[in-house]
Amino acid sequence: MELNGVTIDDTYAEAFPTWVSRVIITAVTEEWAYKAAVEATGFATSAIGCPCEAGIEMFLSGDETPDGRPGVAVLFCAGKKKLKEQVVERLAECVLTSPTTAVFDGLPEAEERIAVKLHFFGDGYEYQKEVGGRKCWVIPIMNGEYVGEEDFGIVKGVAGGNFFVMGENQMAALMGAQAAVDAIAGVCGVITSFPGGIVASGSKVGSKKYKFMPASTNEQYCPTLREKVAETKIPAGIAAVYEIVIDGIDEDAVKEAMAAGIAAAVKVPGVKYISAGNFGGNLGPFKIDLADIL
């Protein structure tokens, strides 16, 4: 199969279940909401070594937030118990501490809920009020007051949707991957948690040589090893590969993001091949065929 003259591998992306919390962070300006969101989603690229996976989903105008201020929606993804811990810690340490911020539940219709009780920081001076029809706690702080909901919805989502962008040189592959991430940014309900949304060091489960490693380099997709690895998956003429990994609130959102990203990547000159990563069903139950989404 080809798309815009670029070969699409006959394969599938393997993804796994996760729990997702969507948090809306608002502030006096979009810039300050963004600063808090960036801090709150730090060190959250991969469940392999991070306590959760997280990222910025979308920017929100004042018309789309409970308090009428500009905001940023972020997604946190992890197991149910770990997710609650991470939302509490990240809001407490990264958002409560940020100038002018407020937080609101981004999944108010979700049946499953977690409690994020930050109001105790108020040391007895905290109080409750309604903001935009929502029951919030107000904590007096040095720049005025911090406002936040403390009951957050969570849903069963999908993590690890992915595809590989392969180019004839490093810059072609990188520009293709960046075009893909830019396109995915317009899809609601998904994040690309890695730096800039792009993975340079794709991994496989475990290690052939070092048994203590939970993951190691995916040698089948390393261009410099094409002549050394018998089972290489690097086509001739490919000099660089970047992986785009997508987490979302459901499988349909991940599929939509993958389709949008691939469609954008294949328009970049020098992008020659699109593939996806799977582990024969050992990683997760979701199998997203590239041919089906395109």
C-alpha positions as CSV (number, residue, x, y, z in Angstrom):
1,M,0.0,0.0,0.0
2,E,1.2,3.5,-0.8
3,L,0.0,7.0,0.4
4,N,1.3,10.0,-1.6
5,G,4.0,7.7,-3.0
6,V,5.2,6.6,0.4
7,T,5.1,2.9,1.2
8,I,2.8,1.9,4.1
9,D,4.0,-1.3,5.8
10,D,1.4,-4.1,6.1
11,T,1.5,-4.2,9.9
12,Y,-0.2,-3.0,13.0
13,A,0.5,-0.9,16.1
14,E,0.1,-2.7,19.4
15,A,-1.4,-0.7,22.2
16,F,-2.3,-1.4,25.8
17,P,-5.0,-0.3,28.3
18,T,-4.5,2.5,30.7
19,W,-6.5,4.9,33.0
20,V,-6.8,8.5,31.9
21,S,-7.5,11.7,33.9
22,R,-8.1,15.0,32.0
23,V,-7.3,18.1,33.9
24,I,-8.1,21.7,32.8
25,I,-5.5,24.2,34.1
26,T,-6.4,27.9,33.8
27,A,-4.5,31.0,34.6
28,V,-4.6,34.8,34.0
29,T,-3.0,34.3,30.6
30,E,-2.6,31.4,28.2
31,E,1.2,31.6,28.7
32,W,0.9,31.0,32.5
33,A,-1.6,28.2,32.0
34,Y,0.9,26.6,29.6
35,K,3.8,27.0,31.9
36,A,1.9,25.2,34.7
37,A,0.9,22.5,32.2
38,V,4.4,21.9,31.0
39,E,5.7,21.6,34.6
40,A,2.8,19.2,35.6
41,T,3.5,16.9,32.6
42,G,7.3,16.6,33.1
43,F,9.1,13.3,33.4
44,A,6.1,11.5,32.0
45,T,7.2,10.1,28.7
46,S,7.0,6.3,29.1
47,A,5.6,3.9,31.7
48,I,8.8,1.9,31.3
49,G,10.7,4.3,33.6
50,C,8.3,7.2,34.5
51,P,5.6,7.2,37.2
52,C,3.0,8.0,34.5
53,E,2.6,9.1,30.9
54,A,1.3,12.7,30.5
55,G,1.1,15.5,28.0
56,I,-0.8,18.6,26.8
57,E,-4.0,17.7,24.9
58,M,-5.1,21.1,23.8
59,F,-5.4,24.8,24.5
60,L,-8.8,26.2,25.6
61,S,-10.3,29.7,25.2
62,G,-12.1,31.4,28.1
63,D,-15.4,30.3,26.5
64,E,-14.4,26.7,27.1
65,T,-13.3,26.8,30.7
66,P,-15.4,27.0,33.9
67,D,-13.8,30.3,35.1
68,G,-13.8,32.0,31.8
69,R,-10.0,32.3,31.6
70,P,-7.6,30.8,29.1
71,G,-6.6,27.2,29.8
72,V,-4.7,24.1,28.8
73,A,-6.1,20.6,29.0
74,V,-3.7,17.8,30.0
75,L,-4.0,14.1,30.1
76,F,-2.4,11.9,32.8
77,C,-2.2,8.1,32.0
78,A,-1.3,5.3,34.4
79,G,-2.8,2.4,36.4
80,K,-5.8,3.4,38.6
81,K,-3.9,3.5,41.9
82,K,-0.8,5.2,40.4
83,L,-3.0,7.6,38.5
84,K,-4.5,9.1,41.6
85,E,-1.1,9.5,43.3
86,Q,0.3,11.2,40.2
87,V,-2.6,13.6,39.8
88,V,-2.4,14.6,43.4
89,E,1.4,15.1,43.4
90,R,1.6,16.9,40.1
91,L,-1.2,19.3,40.9
92,A,0.1,20.0,44.4
93,E,3.7,20.5,43.4
94,C,3.4,21.9,39.9
95,V,0.1,23.7,39.6
96,L,-0.8,24.9,43.1
97,T,2.7,26.5,43.1
98,S,2.3,28.2,39.8
99,P,1.1,31.9,39.6
100,T,-2.6,32.5,39.1
101,T,-3.6,28.9,38.4
102,A,-6.9,27.1,38.9
103,V,-7.8,23.5,38.1
104,F,-11.0,21.8,36.9
105,D,-12.1,18.3,36.1
106,G,-12.0,17.6,32.3
107,L,-14.1,14.5,32.4
108,P,-17.1,15.5,34.5
109,E,-19.4,12.8,32.9
110,A,-17.0,9.9,33.9
111,E,-18.5,7.4,36.3
112,E,-15.2,6.5,37.9
113,R,-13.8,9.2,40.1
114,I,-10.7,10.0,42.1
115,A,-10.4,12.4,45.0
116,V,-7.6,15.0,44.8
117,K,-7.7,16.7,48.1
118,L,-5.4,19.7,48.1
119,H,-7.5,22.0,50.3
120,F,-5.7,20.9,53.5
121,F,-2.8,23.0,52.4
122,G,-5.0,25.9,53.4
123,D,-4.4,25.0,57.1
124,G,-8.0,25.8,58.1
125,Y,-8.3,29.0,56.0
126,E,-9.6,27.2,53.0
127,Y,-13.3,27.5,52.0
128,Q,-15.7,26.3,49.3
129,K,-17.4,28.2,46.5
130,E,-19.1,27.5,43.2
131,V,-17.2,28.4,40.0
132,G,-19.0,28.0,36.7
133,G,-21.5,25.7,38.3
134,R,-18.8,23.5,39.9
135,K,-18.1,23.0,43.5
136,C,-14.5,24.1,44.2
137,W,-12.1,24.7,47.1
138,V,-10.4,28.0,47.6
139,I,-7.0,28.1,49.2
140,P,-5.5,31.4,50.3
141,I,-2.0,31.7,48.9
142,M,0.6,34.5,48.5
143,N,-0.6,35.8,45.1
144,G,-4.3,35.7,46.2
145,E,-6.3,32.5,46.0
146,Y,-5.9,29.1,44.3
147,V,-9.2,27.6,43.1
148,G,-9.7,24.0,42.3
149,E,-12.1,21.1,42.0
150,E,-11.2,18.0,44.0
151,D,-13.3,15.3,42.4
152,F,-11.9,14.1,39.0
153,G,-13.3,11.7,36.5
154,I,-11.2,8.9,35.0
155,V,-11.8,6.7,32.1
156,K,-10.3,3.5,30.6
157,G,-8.1,4.7,27.8
158,V,-5.5,3.3,25.3
159,A,-1.8,3.9,25.5
160,G,1.0,3.0,23.1
161,G,-0.6,3.6,19.7
162,N,2.3,4.3,17.4
163,F,3.8,4.5,14.0
164,F,7.3,4.9,12.5
165,V,8.4,7.7,10.1
166,M,11.4,6.6,8.0
167,G,13.4,9.0,5.9
168,E,16.2,9.0,3.4
169,N,18.1,11.2,5.8
170,Q,17.8,12.4,9.4
171,M,16.3,15.8,8.6
172,A,13.7,14.3,6.3
173,A,12.6,11.8,8.9
174,L,12.6,14.5,11.6
175,M,10.5,17.0,9.6
176,G,8.1,14.2,8.7
177,A,7.7,13.3,12.4
178,Q,7.3,16.9,13.3
179,A,4.6,17.3,10.7
180,A,2.8,14.3,12.1
181,V,2.9,15.7,15.7
182,D,1.6,19.0,14.5
183,A,-1.3,17.3,12.8
184,I,-2.0,15.1,15.9
185,A,-2.2,18.3,18.0
186,G,-5.5,19.1,16.3
187,V,-7.1,15.8,17.4
188,C,-9.1,15.9,20.7
189,G,-8.5,13.3,23.4
190,V,-4.9,12.3,22.7
191,I,-1.4,13.2,23.7
192,T,2.1,12.5,22.4
193,S,4.0,12.3,25.6
194,F,7.7,12.2,24.4
195,P,9.9,15.3,23.9
196,G,8.3,17.3,21.1
197,G,6.0,14.3,20.6
198,I,8.8,12.3,18.9
199,V,10.7,9.2,20.1
200,A,14.3,8.8,18.9
201,S,15.2,5.8,21.0
202,G,12.5,3.3,20.3
203,S,12.6,0.2,22.5
204,K,11.7,-3.4,22.7
205,V,10.5,-5.4,25.8
206,G,13.4,-6.7,27.8
207,S,17.0,-7.2,26.6
208,K,18.9,-10.0,24.9
209,K,22.1,-9.4,26.8
210,Y,21.2,-7.6,30.0
211,K,18.5,-9.4,31.9
212,F,18.0,-6.6,34.5
213,M,16.8,-4.2,31.8
214,P,13.0,-3.9,31.4
215,A,13.5,-2.5,27.9
216,S,16.4,-1.9,25.5
217,T,17.1,-0.5,22.0
218,N,14.9,-1.9,19.2
219,E,17.8,-3.1,17.0
220,Q,15.4,-4.1,14.2
221,Y,14.7,-0.4,13.7
222,C,18.3,1.0,14.0
223,P,19.6,2.1,10.5
224,T,23.2,1.7,11.6
225,L,22.6,-1.9,12.4
226,R,20.8,-2.8,9.1
227,E,23.7,-4.9,7.9
228,K,24.4,-6.5,11.3
229,V,20.9,-7.6,12.3
230,A,19.5,-10.5,10.3
231,E,15.9,-9.6,11.2
232,T,16.3,-5.9,10.4
233,K,13.1,-4.0,9.5
234,I,15.0,-1.1,7.9
235,P,14.4,-0.9,4.1
236,A,17.3,0.0,1.8
237,G,17.8,3.7,1.5
238,I,16.5,4.6,5.0
239,A,18.9,6.6,7.2
240,A,16.8,7.6,10.1
241,V,13.6,6.5,11.9
242,Y,11.4,8.3,14.4
243,E,8.5,6.8,16.4
244,I,5.3,8.7,17.3
245,V,3.6,7.2,20.4
246,I,0.0,8.2,21.2
247,D,-2.1,7.9,24.3
248,G,-5.8,8.6,24.2
249,I,-9.1,8.5,26.0
250,D,-10.3,5.7,23.8
251,E,-9.2,3.5,20.8
252,D,-11.1,5.7,18.3
253,A,-9.2,8.8,19.4
254,V,-5.9,7.0,19.0
255,K,-6.8,5.7,15.5
256,E,-7.9,9.2,14.4
257,A,-4.6,10.6,15.7
258,M,-2.5,7.9,13.9
259,A,-4.3,8.5,10.6
260,A,-3.9,12.3,10.9
261,G,-0.2,12.0,11.7
262,I,0.6,9.5,8.9
263,A,-1.3,11.6,6.4
264,A,0.8,14.6,7.3
265,A,4.1,12.8,7.5
266,V,3.9,11.3,4.0
267,K,3.6,14.8,2.5
268,V,7.2,15.7,3.6
269,P,9.9,15.2,0.9
270,G,12.3,12.5,1.8
271,V,9.9,10.4,3.9
272,K,10.0,7.0,2.2
273,Y,8.3,4.5,4.5
274,I,5.8,4.3,7.3
275,S,5.6,1.3,9.7
276,A,4.4,0.5,13.2
277,G,5.7,-1.3,16.3
278,N,4.2,-4.5,17.8
279,F,5.3,-7.3,19.9
280,G,3.1,-10.1,18.7
281,G,0.4,-9.4,21.3
282,N,2.8,-9.5,24.3
283,L,2.4,-5.9,25.1
284,G,-1.3,-5.3,24.9
285,P,-4.7,-6.3,23.4
286,F,-5.2,-3.4,21.0
287,K,-4.1,-4.1,17.4
288,I,-4.5,-1.1,15.1
289,D,-3.8,-2.0,11.5
290,L,-2.3,0.8,9.4
291,A,-4.3,-0.3,6.3
292,D,-7.6,0.0,8.3
293,I,-7.1,3.5,9.6
294,L,-5.9,4.8,6.2
